[in-house]
Amino acid sequence: ALPICIPLYIIDLREEFKSRVVNYFVDTYSQGKTPNPCLVCNPSIKFDILLERARTWGASEIASGHYARIQAGKEGRRRLLRGVDNRKDQSYFLSRLSQSQLASAVLPLGELTKDQTRRIARRKGLIPVSASESQDICFIKDGNYGDFLARQPGFASVPGPIEDMQGRTIGRHKGLYQYTIGQRRGINCPAAEPYYVVRIDRLRNCLCVGRKKDLMTPNCRVHSINWIDLPPKEAISVMTRVRYRHKAVASTLIPLGIDQAEIRFNTPESAVTPGQGAVFYQGDEVIGGGWIE
């Protein structure tokens, strides 16, 4: 904070972070699903508790380094849009923010590319400017989810069968939490064509694997949708992103009540994973997002 002459305050939110984010992460894996903690952290920590603490010091807004944009919409609503740098766009991670949270957020990097941001930082003397990318999950330093989960209280590693698409047992897994849909590494079942994780059957403690073609699915259900735009009353065309690293794909969103929907992909989509976030776009605008069942 010294180079730009602003005060720095350190707020200890470790307990809140563990309660709201880490526990969610562990609980979701224990259900045989794959969590996305960033989608939980932003609305429950950064733009909730942190914002409320900042307001006690007179702040009215909170600035974030996300590559995304917020614009004024109709009837006082805020619109969430992709950042202009499509390669670094992070609107996906903000899809669960409420209208009041969007109204209190400032995203100064949304109109810049990452290269432009780095050049500005160097020019202002804000060094060192790291060229490395941020981690997927900030609280797992080495990226080893399995080791992290194994250290959590009450989280047991229970080996079980690995079955192919015909129901034949072809191996043993070391614990379902070490796998996610679409994963290839760690299956350890030699074959002429590689196996991928197709389904995680928690009730039978069984890992179901298949070929790459078996990962394709024509549709999925999404629940607990946070609508940034007004909820649609009928089927609409959207671009759906089923993971941050996946490209958004053409699909039809069919509303099922207020906060649920069926997503029908125009072309079958690969590795649609329960527990991950599905985010819906129309053009550059995020209209909402929820959890894949």
N, C-alpha and C positions, 0 to 999 in steps of 0.2 A: 504493500500500500504506500510505501514511502515515495517511490518515483512519481506518483500522481497525487501525492499530498492529500490522502483521505484517511480517516481513522479506521483502524482494523479492530473488530471485536470478534472474539472467539466464543461461540455458543456450544455448550456441551449437550448434544442431543443423542448421545450413545444409547441411552435406555430407550428413547422413543424410536430410534432407528432399528434397534433390535426387535422391539415389540411390533412395529408396523411393517418392517421390510424383511429383516432376516427371518423372523418367525414365519412370515408368509412364504418365503422362499423354501424353507425346510418343510412346512406343511404341504405345500404343493407337490414337492418331490415325493413325499410320503404317500400321496394319493396316486402315484404313478403318472403324474403330469409334469410338464416342463414349464417352470415359471419364467416371468420376465420382471425382475425386481425394479428396473428403471421405470416401468409403467406404473408401479405402485409408489415409488419414492417421490416422484415429481408432485402428484396431487396431495400426498399425505405428509411429506416432510418439507421439501423445498418451498412449495407454494402454499403451505398450510402452517405448520408450526414455526418454521423459519420466518415466514412473512409476518405472523402474529408477533413474534419477538421483535422484529425490526420495527413494527408499528409502535411499540412501546418507547422507541427512541425517536419517534416522529416521522418515520419513513411511511410513504403512501404506496410505493411500488417496489418491486424487486426485479433487478436486472439479471438475466441469465445468458450464458454463452451458447445457447442452442442455436443451431442454424435452421431457423424457422421464422415465420412472419405472423404478426397479428395485425388485423385491420378492422376498422369500424364497419359494421354491417347494418342491416335494417333493424328498425325498432330498438336501437341501442345495444344490439347484440354484437359480440366480437366474432370475427372470422379468423380461423387458424389456417395458415397456408404453408406450403413447402417453402424452404429457403431457396434463394436464387441459385445456390450451388447444389445442383441435383446430386452430385456425387457425395455430398456431406449432409444432405437434408436430414433433419432430426425431428420433423413434425410428428413422426410416428410416436415418439416418446412423450409428447405433450397431449396426446389424444384423449386422455382421461381428465384433463383440467376442466373445471366448471367455468361457467360464464363469469362469475365473480373473480375467479383466479386469473382467467385470461385478461380481465379488465385491470388487474393489478400487476401484470407482467410486462416487462420491457425486454425486447429481443434485438439488441443493436447489431448483431452479426447476421441477421436474416437477409439483409440486402447485399451482403458481401460474400465473396468466395473465401475459402480458407487461406489461399495464397495471398489474397489482399489483406486479410486479417494479420497474417504474419508480417507482411511488409510494413503495415501501420505500426505494429508492435515494435519492430526493429527501429523504425524511424523515431518512435517516442522513447527509445531507450529501455523498453521493457524486455530485458534479456535475463536469462537465456530463454529463447523461444524453442521449445521442444518440437522436433519433427515427427516424433512418435505419435501413434494414434492412442486414444484413450482405451482403457480396458472395457470389456463387455460388462463385467460385474466388479464394482470397485472394492467390495469387502472380501474378495477371494484373490489374494495377491498373486499366487502362482498359477491361477487359472484351473486348478485341479478341484473340480466340484466334488468328486467322489471322496477325496480325503477330507474336505471341509465338512461334508455331510456326516461322514463316519465319526467325526469328533463331536457331533451334536448330541445332547442328552436324549436317551430313548430312541435314537435312530439306529436301528440294527440292520446289518448287512445279512440278508437271507438268500443264499444261493438257490437256484431253481433251474428248471428245464428251459432249453432253447428249442422252439419248434419251427419247422418250415411251414409253408402255406398249405401243405397237405396234412398237417397235424403230426408229422413224424418228429420225434425227438432226435436232434442232431448234435446236441452239446449241452453245456451247463453255463449259466451266467453267474456272476459274483454278487449280484444284488441289483434289483431293477433301477434303483436311483442312479446307477452309473451309465444309464442309456437314455437316449432321446430318439424320437421318430426321425428317420433318415440317416441315423448314425451308421457308419461303416466300420470304424476302428473299434477294436476290443471285443468283437464277436467271436473271433478265434475258431471259426468253423471252416476249414479249408474246402474250397470248391473251385471248379473251373470258372464260374462266374461269381463275382462277389455278392455277399449277402448284405442286406441293409435292415435296420430295425423298422418294422412295419407297424407293429402294435405292441403295447405294453399291457398285459393282462394282470392287473394287481390281484384280483380275486383268486386266480390260480397261481400267482407268483411265477408267471410264464412270460418269457420274451419271445415274441413272434417275429420271424425274419422272412424276408423274401428277396426277389430281384428288384432292380431299379424300377421296372415297370409296375411293380406291386405297390409302389409308393404313391401312385397317381390316384386322385379322388375327384369326383365331379362336383361335390358339394360339401358343406359343413354347416353346423349350427353354431351360433354365437349368442352368448348371454351377457347380462349385466352391461348392456351397451350404454355408453355415455354419449349422448347426442350433443354435438357442438352446434350444428344447425338444428332446425326444428325436426322432430321425428317424422319420417315419411308415413303417409297413410296408405300407400300402395307400393307395388314393386317398382324399383328404380334401377337404372344402370349406374354402376359404380366401378371404380378400380379398387381392388382389394389387395392389401399387403398382409400376408399371414405371418411374416416374421420381418424383423428390421432388415436383415440381409437379403431378403427376397424382393424381387421386383413386384410392383403392384400389377395385378392382372385384371383383365376385363371380366366382369361378373354381373349377375343380377342379385339385388338385395330384396328379399321378400320379408316384410315386417311380420313378426309373430307377437303381437302385443306391444307394450311400450318399450321394453328393453331387451327384446330377443329378436333374432332374425335367422332366416336360412339364406346362405350364400351359395348361389349356383354359378360355378365358373364356366365361362364360355368354352374354355379348353381345360381338361383335367389338370389340376395343380398338384405339385409334388410335395410330400412331407408336410402335410397340414397337421399340426401338432396340438393336441389338447393341452390347455394351460397357457398357450402363447396368445398374444394379442393380435386380433384382426382389426385393421384400420381401413376405413372407407374414404375414398377420395372422389371428388368430381372436379376434373381439371386439377388445379393446384390446391384446391380447398379440401381440408379435412372436414367431413360432415359428422364423423363419429367413430367410435371404436369399442370393442368388447372382447370378451374372453372366448376362445374356441373350446367347445365342449369335447 
